[in-house]
Amino acid sequence: MHDEIVQQLSAQIATAILKQPGKTLKPDQPLISSGLIDSFSLVDLALFVEDTFGVHLDDAELNSDTFDTLDQLAALIESRQ
């Protein structure tokens, strides 16, 4: 399940945010702290997560402590399902 979530998140970020559909993101690659995605993209990603996985994310969670890698985000999603 974890790997499937990571794959879906990676595809969404590559396609919708980075506009590079062929790009593959590593599960431990920093997203926010590296500047790969900005705060506007972070909100879009949070909405995708809520709609796709049926989980609620608090605004306070939209930061690099909980949302910086695909692994962190997948673990957060799994803990809410």
VMD Tcl script that builds the backbone (N, CA, C; Angstrom):
set m [mol new atoms 243]
animate dup $m
set s [atomselect $m all]
$s set {name element resname resid chain x y z} {
  {N N MET 1 A 0.831 -1.200 0.000}
  {CA C MET 1 A 0.000 0.000 0.000}
  {C C MET 1 A 0.875 1.263 0.000}
  {N N HIS 2 A 1.905 1.246 0.836}
  {CA C HIS 2 A 2.781 2.411 0.948}
  {C C HIS 2 A 3.389 2.765 -0.408}
  {N N ASP 3 A 3.902 1.751 -1.104}
  {CA C ASP 3 A 4.541 1.996 -2.398}
  {C C ASP 3 A 3.542 2.506 -3.433}
  {N N GLU 4 A 2.311 2.017 -3.365}
  {CA C GLU 4 A 1.280 2.488 -4.290}
  {C C GLU 4 A 0.965 3.960 -4.051}
  {N N ILE 5 A 0.891 4.350 -2.781}
  {CA C ILE 5 A 0.618 5.750 -2.434}
  {C C ILE 5 A 1.763 6.623 -2.924}
  {N N VAL 6 A 2.989 6.201 -2.673}
  {CA C VAL 6 A 4.164 6.956 -3.116}
  {C C VAL 6 A 4.131 7.122 -4.631}
  {N N GLN 7 A 3.790 6.069 -5.343}
  {CA C GLN 7 A 3.742 6.123 -6.806}
  {C C GLN 7 A 2.680 7.115 -7.288}
  {N N GLN 8 A 1.509 7.091 -6.679}
  {CA C GLN 8 A 0.437 8.023 -7.061}
  {C C GLN 8 A 0.849 9.466 -6.775}
  {N N LEU 9 A 1.460 9.694 -5.619}
  {CA C LEU 9 A 1.894 11.041 -5.260}
  {C C LEU 9 A 2.972 11.531 -6.215}
  {N N SER 10 A 3.917 10.669 -6.525}
  {CA C SER 10 A 4.997 11.025 -7.439}
  {C C SER 10 A 4.441 11.402 -8.810}
  {N N ALA 11 A 3.518 10.611 -9.311}
  {CA C ALA 11 A 2.916 10.880 -10.622}
  {C C ALA 11 A 2.160 12.203 -10.619}
  {N N GLN 12 A 1.424 12.467 -9.545}
  {CA C GLN 12 A 0.661 13.713 -9.447}
  {C C GLN 12 A 1.589 14.924 -9.402}
  {N N ILE 13 A 2.621 14.857 -8.604}
  {CA C ILE 13 A 3.559 15.976 -8.490}
  {C C ILE 13 A 4.263 16.207 -9.822}
  {N N ALA 14 A 4.741 15.138 -10.441}
  {CA C ALA 14 A 5.461 15.261 -11.713}
  {C C ALA 14 A 4.575 15.845 -12.804}
  {N N THR 15 A 3.342 15.384 -12.874}
  {CA C THR 15 A 2.444 15.805 -13.949}
  {C C THR 15 A 1.810 17.169 -13.687}
  {N N ALA 16 A 1.158 17.319 -12.536}
  {CA C ALA 16 A 0.357 18.519 -12.278}
  {C C ALA 16 A 1.166 19.697 -11.748}
  {N N ILE 17 A 2.201 19.425 -10.986}
  {CA C ILE 17 A 2.943 20.518 -10.349}
  {C C ILE 17 A 4.211 20.864 -11.130}
  {N N LEU 18 A 5.017 19.856 -11.446}
  {CA C LEU 18 A 6.274 20.107 -12.133}
  {C C LEU 18 A 6.123 20.183 -13.645}
  {N N LYS 19 A 4.978 19.709 -14.155}
  {CA C LYS 19 A 4.711 19.687 -15.605}
  {C C LYS 19 A 5.778 18.877 -16.350}
  {N N GLN 20 A 6.240 17.805 -15.689}
  {CA C GLN 20 A 7.228 16.893 -16.269}
  {C C GLN 20 A 6.735 15.465 -16.054}
  {N N PRO 21 A 5.742 15.023 -16.840}
  {CA C PRO 21 A 5.102 13.722 -16.598}
  {C C PRO 21 A 6.054 12.530 -16.536}
  {N N GLY 22 A 7.194 12.598 -17.201}
  {CA C GLY 22 A 8.124 11.474 -17.192}
  {C C GLY 22 A 9.063 11.455 -16.003}
  {N N LYS 23 A 9.034 12.492 -15.194}
  {CA C LYS 23 A 9.961 12.608 -14.054}
  {C C LYS 23 A 9.559 11.634 -12.953}
  {N N THR 24 A 10.561 10.999 -12.376}
  {CA C THR 24 A 10.334 10.097 -11.247}
  {C C THR 24 A 10.954 10.704 -10.004}
  {N N LEU 25 A 10.160 10.794 -8.961}
  {CA C LEU 25 A 10.645 11.325 -7.683}
  {C C LEU 25 A 10.999 10.175 -6.757}
  {N N LYS 26 A 12.077 10.309 -6.046}
  {CA C LYS 26 A 12.473 9.291 -5.075}
  {C C LYS 26 A 11.632 9.447 -3.814}
  {N N PRO 27 A 11.318 8.351 -3.135}
  {CA C PRO 27 A 10.488 8.418 -1.924}
  {C C PRO 27 A 11.073 9.297 -0.819}
  {N N ASP 28 A 12.411 9.423 -0.785}
  {CA C ASP 28 A 13.036 10.216 0.276}
  {C C ASP 28 A 13.564 11.562 -0.224}
  {N N GLN 29 A 13.189 11.943 -1.434}
  {CA C GLN 29 A 13.637 13.214 -2.009}
  {C C GLN 29 A 12.905 14.383 -1.351}
  {N N PRO 30 A 13.632 15.370 -0.826}
  {CA C PRO 30 A 12.964 16.527 -0.223}
  {C C PRO 30 A 12.156 17.309 -1.260}
  {N N LEU 31 A 10.941 17.636 -0.906}
  {CA C LEU 31 A 10.064 18.361 -1.821}
  {C C LEU 31 A 10.011 19.844 -1.475}
  {N N ILE 32 A 9.760 20.139 -0.208}
  {CA C ILE 32 A 9.586 21.524 0.223}
  {C C ILE 32 A 10.943 22.158 0.548}
  {N N SER 33 A 11.718 21.483 1.391}
  {CA C SER 33 A 12.987 22.061 1.834}
  {C C SER 33 A 13.976 22.247 0.685}
  {N N SER 34 A 13.797 21.488 -0.399}
  {CA C SER 34 A 14.681 21.638 -1.557}
  {C C SER 34 A 14.174 22.713 -2.521}
  {N N GLY 35 A 12.941 23.169 -2.307}
  {CA C GLY 35 A 12.357 24.158 -3.201}
  {C C GLY 35 A 11.697 23.554 -4.432}
  {N N LEU 36 A 11.597 22.231 -4.473}
  {CA C LEU 36 A 10.984 21.566 -5.620}
  {C C LEU 36 A 9.513 21.970 -5.769}
  {N N ILE 37 A 8.807 22.049 -4.637}
  {CA C ILE 37 A 7.428 22.559 -4.676}
  {C C ILE 37 A 7.310 23.740 -3.725}
  {N N ASP 38 A 6.484 24.702 -4.100}
  {CA C ASP 38 A 6.294 25.901 -3.284}
  {C C ASP 38 A 4.983 25.813 -2.499}
  {N N SER 39 A 4.678 26.855 -1.760}
  {CA C SER 39 A 3.500 26.822 -0.889}
  {C C SER 39 A 2.194 26.707 -1.673}
  {N N PHE 40 A 2.126 27.297 -2.847}
  {CA C PHE 40 A 0.917 27.188 -3.658}
  {C C PHE 40 A 0.726 25.751 -4.144}
  {N N SER 41 A 1.816 25.151 -4.579}
  {CA C SER 41 A 1.764 23.764 -5.030}
  {C C SER 41 A 1.445 22.834 -3.878}
  {N N LEU 42 A 1.898 23.188 -2.704}
  {CA C LEU 42 A 1.638 22.381 -1.517}
  {C C LEU 42 A 0.145 22.302 -1.231}
  {N N VAL 43 A -0.556 23.395 -1.394}
  {CA C VAL 43 A -2.001 23.418 -1.189}
  {C C VAL 43 A -2.685 22.529 -2.238}
  {N N ASP 44 A -2.243 22.629 -3.476}
  {CA C ASP 44 A -2.801 21.772 -4.531}
  {C C ASP 44 A -2.570 20.299 -4.213}
  {N N LEU 45 A -1.375 19.979 -3.729}
  {CA C LEU 45 A -1.057 18.604 -3.370}
  {C C LEU 45 A -1.923 18.136 -2.205}
  {N N ALA 46 A -2.131 19.001 -1.224}
  {CA C ALA 46 A -2.977 18.647 -0.081}
  {C C ALA 46 A -4.404 18.356 -0.536}
  {N N LEU 47 A -4.929 19.146 -1.450}
  {CA C LEU 47 A -6.279 18.917 -1.967}
  {C C LEU 47 A -6.340 17.593 -2.726}
  {N N PHE 48 A -5.308 17.284 -3.500}
  {CA C PHE 48 A -5.236 16.004 -4.198}
  {C C PHE 48 A -5.255 14.854 -3.196}
  {N N VAL 49 A -4.477 14.973 -2.140}
  {CA C VAL 49 A -4.410 13.924 -1.112}
  {C C VAL 49 A -5.776 13.718 -0.472}
  {N N GLU 50 A -6.427 14.809 -0.103}
  {CA C GLU 50 A -7.739 14.698 0.548}
  {C C GLU 50 A -8.767 14.070 -0.393}
  {N N ASP 51 A -8.783 14.500 -1.644}
  {CA C ASP 51 A -9.757 13.977 -2.603}
  {C C ASP 51 A -9.476 12.532 -2.992}
  {N N THR 52 A -8.221 12.207 -3.202}
  {CA C THR 52 A -7.852 10.883 -3.700}
  {C C THR 52 A -7.883 9.816 -2.622}
  {N N PHE 53 A -7.403 10.162 -1.444}
  {CA C PHE 53 A -7.248 9.165 -0.387}
  {C C PHE 53 A -8.288 9.278 0.724}
  {N N GLY 54 A -9.147 10.291 0.641}
  {CA C GLY 54 A -10.226 10.430 1.612}
  {C C GLY 54 A -9.762 10.715 3.025}
  {N N VAL 55 A -8.678 11.450 3.150}
  {CA C VAL 55 A -8.170 11.806 4.478}
  {C C VAL 55 A -8.215 13.323 4.635}
  {N N HIS 56 A -8.270 13.770 5.880}
  {CA C HIS 56 A -8.260 15.206 6.158}
  {C C HIS 56 A -6.881 15.614 6.625}
  {N N LEU 57 A -6.393 16.707 6.072}
  {CA C LEU 57 A -5.114 17.265 6.494}
  {C C LEU 57 A -5.357 18.627 7.120}
  {N N ASP 58 A -4.776 18.842 8.279}
  {CA C ASP 58 A -4.880 20.140 8.933}
  {C C ASP 58 A -3.894 21.113 8.292}
  {N N ASP 59 A -4.253 22.384 8.262}
  {CA C ASP 59 A -3.369 23.388 7.678}
  {C C ASP 59 A -2.004 23.391 8.356}
  {N N ALA 60 A -1.980 23.125 9.658}
  {CA C ALA 60 A -0.720 23.116 10.407}
  {C C ALA 60 A 0.214 21.999 9.951}
  {N N GLU 61 A -0.315 20.999 9.270}
  {CA C GLU 61 A 0.501 19.876 8.798}
  {C C GLU 61 A 1.170 20.156 7.453}
  {N N LEU 62 A 0.799 21.233 6.818}
  {CA C LEU 62 A 1.345 21.547 5.501}
  {C C LEU 62 A 2.689 22.254 5.654}
  {N N ASN 63 A 3.678 21.483 6.065}
  {CA C ASN 63 A 5.019 22.027 6.264}
  {C C ASN 63 A 6.052 20.937 6.004}
  {N N SER 64 A 7.299 21.316 6.052}
  {CA C SER 64 A 8.360 20.364 5.722}
  {C C SER 64 A 8.574 19.312 6.809}
  {N N ASP 65 A 8.017 19.503 7.995}
  {CA C ASP 65 A 8.155 18.488 9.044}
  {C C ASP 65 A 7.334 17.236 8.746}
  {N N THR 66 A 6.175 17.399 8.129}
  {CA C THR 66 A 5.298 16.257 7.879}
  {C C THR 66 A 5.085 15.972 6.401}
  {N N PHE 67 A 5.488 16.875 5.550}
  {CA C PHE 67 A 5.120 16.824 4.140}
  {C C PHE 67 A 6.317 16.903 3.209}
  {N N ASP 68 A 7.538 16.726 3.705}
  {CA C ASP 68 A 8.707 17.034 2.886}
  {C C ASP 68 A 9.107 15.925 1.919}
  {N N THR 69 A 8.784 14.688 2.232}
  {CA C THR 69 A 9.127 13.594 1.312}
  {C C THR 69 A 7.875 12.780 1.008}
  {N N LEU 70 A 7.937 12.025 -0.063}
  {CA C LEU 70 A 6.820 11.148 -0.413}
  {C C LEU 70 A 6.617 10.091 0.666}
  {N N ASP 71 A 7.703 9.608 1.257}
  {CA C ASP 71 A 7.590 8.633 2.345}
  {C C ASP 71 A 6.833 9.209 3.538}
  {N N GLN 72 A 7.162 10.434 3.920}
  {CA C GLN 72 A 6.469 11.078 5.046}
  {C C GLN 72 A 4.986 11.258 4.731}
  {N N LEU 73 A 4.702 11.707 3.556}
  {CA C LEU 73 A 3.316 11.956 3.168}
  {C C LEU 73 A 2.526 10.654 3.095}
  {N N ALA 74 A 3.135 9.616 2.537}
  {CA C ALA 74 A 2.462 8.303 2.464}
  {C C ALA 74 A 2.189 7.766 3.859}
  {N N ALA 75 A 3.134 7.922 4.774}
  {CA C ALA 75 A 2.936 7.450 6.151}
  {C C ALA 75 A 1.797 8.227 6.820}
  {N N LEU 76 A 1.718 9.521 6.571}
  {CA C LEU 76 A 0.635 10.328 7.122}
  {C C LEU 76 A -0.709 9.864 6.578}
  {N N ILE 77 A -0.766 9.614 5.278}
  {CA C ILE 77 A -2.008 9.141 4.653}
  {C C ILE 77 A -2.416 7.799 5.257}
  {N N GLU 78 A -1.462 6.881 5.371}
  {CA C GLU 78 A -1.765 5.558 5.920}
  {C C GLU 78 A -2.265 5.635 7.355}
  {N N SER 79 A -1.729 6.555 8.122}
  {CA C SER 79 A -2.154 6.677 9.519}
  {C C SER 79 A -3.572 7.223 9.640}
  {N N ARG 80 A -4.072 7.850 8.585}
  {CA C ARG 80 A -5.421 8.440 8.604}
  {C C ARG 80 A -6.473 7.518 7.980}
  {N N GLN 81 A -6.042 6.481 7.286}
  {CA C GLN 81 A -7.013 5.632 6.593}
  {C C GLN 81 A -7.516 4.533 7.500}
}
mol reanalyze $m
mol bondsrecalc $m
mol representation Tube
mol addrep $m
